[in-house]
């Protein structure tokens, strides 16, 4: 691979060019606007040419940008061709499910229910990849916290997902007399902040926990290990916190963080027999745990 660029740079470049700016490229790429801006500037610097004309209402391609766009689209078709070849050469279809870290863990713990009597397919769970581009078949199914709005995607609402503050059971009992204000200012906190756009629970804690009172973990398992050790409190989806032995709730449900869970797929993929079958299994599994997801278990 040329040291001046890589395929991921060009993938982001295509998304920004197609969207006509940074904001429209956030959803299909899963990268934040500042990250996209930084990556585009770095790509221009590495190539030694200006690719965009930056305007208040968006990004327009320069002549050099238009030339690169054509080459990048050719590479994109080649990459898709390689993926199609890989899929065709595998005697078993691989169903890819993209989901956030917590939801991925939920699915992983229930693999027997998803794969029961299914010896003719392989399943790949793309953890932490809820924003994988379904239009470009980076995944076959996606679990997301909002209705899809892109043309070519179909979605079905599954359940409501609630959040609350959790801590080690003994710690919650010891601090039971603390009000929310003192818990934020006097106690240690563990924040989950994976790579990419900041998750809502991390932003929620940023607004409440003062500097010096928070440890940030980019890995979901590390968050649970830290909280289980009694290192501090954290914010968890109730389907994780209520199902984790040794943890207890330390707050009411956090209305601000409550969201809907949607199962999303490509319009064409949803008619594929194997994908349709797996989509139904995922939907049935999550809907069977509606009370747990809603914090009512």
C-alpha positions in Angstrom: 0.0 0.0 0.0 1.3 3.4 -0.9 2.6 5.3 2.2 0.9 8.4 0.9 -2.6 7.0 1.2 -4.5 3.9 2.2 -7.9 2.5 1.3 -9.5 3.7 4.6 -8.5 7.3 3.6 -10.1 7.0 0.2 -13.2 5.4 1.7 -13.7 8.4 3.9 -12.8 10.7 1.0 -15.6 9.1 -1.1 -18.1 9.5 1.7 -17.3 13.2 2.2 -17.4 13.9 -1.6 -20.7 12.1 -2.0 -22.3 13.9 1.0 -20.9 17.3 -0.1 -19.5 17.9 3.3 -18.6 16.5 6.7 -22.0 16.3 8.4 -23.6 14.0 5.8 -20.6 11.7 6.0 -20.8 11.1 9.7 -23.6 8.4 9.6 -22.3 6.3 6.7 -18.7 6.3 8.0 -19.2 6.2 11.8 -16.5 8.9 12.1 -17.1 12.3 13.8 -17.0 15.5 11.8 -13.7 16.6 13.5 -12.2 13.3 12.6 -13.3 13.5 9.0 -12.0 17.0 8.7 -8.6 16.0 10.2 -8.4 12.9 7.9 -9.2 14.9 4.8 -6.6 17.6 5.6 -4.0 14.8 6.2 -4.9 13.2 2.9 -4.5 16.4 1.1 -1.1 17.1 2.8 0.1 13.6 2.0 -0.8 13.8 -1.7 0.3 17.4 -2.0 -2.9 18.7 -3.7 -6.1 20.4 -2.6 -9.0 18.0 -2.9 -11.8 20.2 -1.6 -13.1 23.8 -1.8 -14.3 24.4 1.8 -17.4 26.5 1.9 -19.9 27.4 4.6 -22.5 25.2 3.0 -20.3 22.2 2.5 -17.3 20.8 0.6 -16.9 21.0 -3.2 -14.4 18.9 -5.1 -11.5 20.7 -6.9 -10.3 19.5 -10.3 -7.8 17.3 -8.6 -10.5 16.0 -6.2 -12.7 15.1 -9.1 -9.9 13.1 -10.7 -9.1 11.3 -7.5 -12.9 10.6 -7.0 -12.9 8.6 -10.3 -9.8 6.6 -9.3 -11.2 6.0 -5.8 -14.5 4.7 -7.2 -12.6 2.2 -9.3 -10.7 1.0 -6.3 -14.0 0.8 -4.4 -15.5 -1.5 -7.0 -12.3 -3.6 -6.9 -12.7 -3.9 -3.1 -16.3 -4.9 -3.4 -15.3 -7.5 -6.1 -12.8 -9.0 -3.7 -15.4 -9.2 -1.0 -17.9 -10.9 -3.4 -15.2 -13.4 -4.4 -14.4 -14.1 -0.8 -18.0 -14.7 -0.1 -18.5 -16.9 -3.2 -15.4 -19.0 -2.3 -16.7 -19.8 1.1 -19.1 -22.8 1.0 -20.9 -21.5 4.1 -22.6 -18.0 4.0 -21.2 -15.6 6.6 -23.9 -13.4 8.2 -22.3 -10.3 9.6 -24.1 -8.4 12.4 -22.8 -5.0 13.4 -23.7 -3.7 16.8 -22.3 -1.6 19.6 -20.1 -3.2 22.3 -22.9 -3.8 24.8 -25.4 -5.3 22.3 -22.6 -7.4 20.8 -22.0 -8.9 24.2 -25.7 -9.6 24.6 -25.7 -11.5 21.3 -22.5 -13.4 22.1 -23.9 -14.7 25.3 -26.9 -16.1 23.5 -25.2 -17.6 20.5 -26.8 -21.0 21.0 -30.2 -19.4 20.5 -29.0 -17.6 17.3 -27.3 -20.7 15.8 -29.7 -23.5 17.0 -29.7 -26.2 14.3 -27.8 -23.8 11.9 -24.9 -25.8 10.7 -25.0 -24.3 7.2 -23.8 -20.8 8.0 -21.2 -18.9 9.9 -21.9 -15.8 12.0 -19.6 -12.8 12.5 -20.4 -10.3 15.2 -18.7 -6.9 14.4 -18.5 -5.5 18.0 -18.4 -1.8 18.3 -19.3 -1.3 14.7 -22.9 -0.2 14.9 -22.2 2.4 12.2 -20.9 -0.1 9.7 -22.0 0.8 6.2 -24.9 -1.5 5.3 -25.3 0.1 1.9 -21.8 -1.1 1.0 -22.4 -4.5 2.6 -19.8 -4.0 5.4 -22.4 -5.9 7.4 -25.7 -7.7 6.6 -27.5 -6.7 9.8 -27.0 -3.7 12.0 -28.4 -2.9 15.5 -28.7 0.9 15.9 -30.2 3.4 18.2 -32.3 5.2 15.6 -34.5 4.6 12.6 -32.5 4.4 9.3 -33.0 7.4 7.1 -30.7 6.5 4.1 -32.4 5.4 0.9 -31.8 1.7 0.4 -32.0 0.7 4.1 -34.9 -1.0 5.9 -35.4 -1.1 9.6 -37.7 -2.5 12.2 -38.1 -1.2 15.8 -37.3 -3.9 18.4 -37.5 -2.4 21.8 -36.7 0.5 24.2 -33.3 0.6 25.8 -33.0 2.2 29.3 -29.9 3.3 31.2 -29.1 3.8 34.9 -26.1 4.3 37.2 -24.5 1.0 38.5 -21.9 0.1 41.0 -20.6 -2.9 43.0 -23.5 -4.0 45.3 -21.4 -3.3 48.4 -20.4 0.2 47.2 -24.0 1.0 46.3 -25.1 0.1 49.9 -22.3 2.1 51.4 -23.1 5.2 49.4 -26.9 4.7 49.6 -27.4 8.0 51.6 -25.5 10.1 49.0 -27.7 12.2 46.7 -26.9 12.4 43.0 -25.0 15.7 43.4 -22.7 14.3 46.0 -22.2 11.0 44.2 -21.0 12.9 41.1 -18.6 15.2 43.1 -17.4 12.8 45.9 -17.2 9.4 44.2 -15.0 7.9 41.5 -16.6 7.1 38.1 -15.7 4.8 35.2 -16.7 6.1 31.8 -17.0 3.9 28.7 -15.6 5.8 25.7 -14.8 3.6 22.7 -12.9 4.8 19.6 -15.0 6.9 17.2 -17.8 9.3 18.0 -18.4 9.8 21.7 -21.2 7.6 23.0 -24.1 9.4 24.7 -23.4 7.9 28.2 -19.9 9.3 28.1 -21.1 12.8 27.1 -23.7 12.6 29.9 -21.0 11.9 32.5 -18.8 14.6 31.1 -21.4 17.2 32.0 -21.7 15.9 35.6 -18.5 14.5 36.8 -15.7 17.0 37.7 -12.1 16.6 36.5 -10.1 14.2 38.5 -13.0 11.9 39.5 -13.2 9.8 36.3 -11.4 6.9 34.7 -12.0 6.4 31.0 -12.0 2.9 29.5 -12.3 2.3 25.7 -13.2 -1.4 26.3 -16.6 -2.5 27.5 -15.1 -5.5 29.4 -12.6 -3.3 31.2 -15.5 -1.1 32.4 -17.3 -4.1 33.9 -14.1 -5.3 35.5 -13.4 -1.9 37.0 -16.9 -1.5 38.4 -17.1 -5.1 39.7 -13.9 -4.4 41.6 -15.5 -1.5 43.4 -13.4 1.1 41.7 -16.4 3.4 41.1 -19.8 4.0 39.5 -20.7 3.9 35.9 -23.6 4.3 33.5 -24.8 1.1 31.8 -27.7 0.0 29.7 -30.0 -1.9 32.0 -29.9 -5.1 30.0 -26.2 -5.2 30.9 -26.2 -3.8 34.5 -29.2 -5.8 35.7 -27.9 -9.0 34.2 -24.3 -8.7 35.7 -23.8 -10.5 39.0 -22.4 -8.3 41.7 -23.7 -5.0 40.4 -26.6 -3.0 41.7 -28.5 0.1 40.5 -27.6 3.4 42.1 -30.1 5.6 40.4 -33.5 5.8 38.7 -33.7 5.3 35.0 -31.9 8.0 33.0 -34.6 9.3 30.7 -32.1 11.4 28.7 -30.3 8.3 27.6 -33.2 6.1 26.8 -33.4 5.2 23.1 -35.0 2.8 20.7 -33.3 -0.3 19.3 -33.6 -0.8 15.5 -32.6 -3.8 13.4 -31.4 -2.4 10.1 -30.5 -4.2 6.8 -30.0 -3.4 3.1 -33.3 -3.5 1.1 -31.9 -6.3 -1.0 -30.3 -8.3 1.8 -33.6 -8.5 3.7 -35.0 -10.8 1.0 -32.0 -13.2 1.2 -33.2 -16.5 2.8 -30.3 -16.9 5.3 -30.2 -13.2 6.2 -33.9 -13.0 6.6 -33.8 -16.1 8.9 -31.0 -14.6 11.1 -32.8 -11.2 11.2 -35.9 -12.9 12.6 -33.8 -14.8 15.2 -32.1 -11.6 16.4 -35.4 -9.7 16.5 -37.2 -12.6 18.4 -34.3 -12.8 20.8 -34.2 -9.1 21.7 -38.0 -8.8 21.8 -38.2 -11.7 24.2 -36.1 -9.6 26.6 -38.1 -6.4 26.2 -38.5 -5.9 30.0 -34.8 -6.4 30.6 -33.9 -3.8 27.9 -36.5 -1.4 29.3 -35.1 -1.7 32.8 -38.2 -3.4 34.1 -36.8 -6.9 34.7 
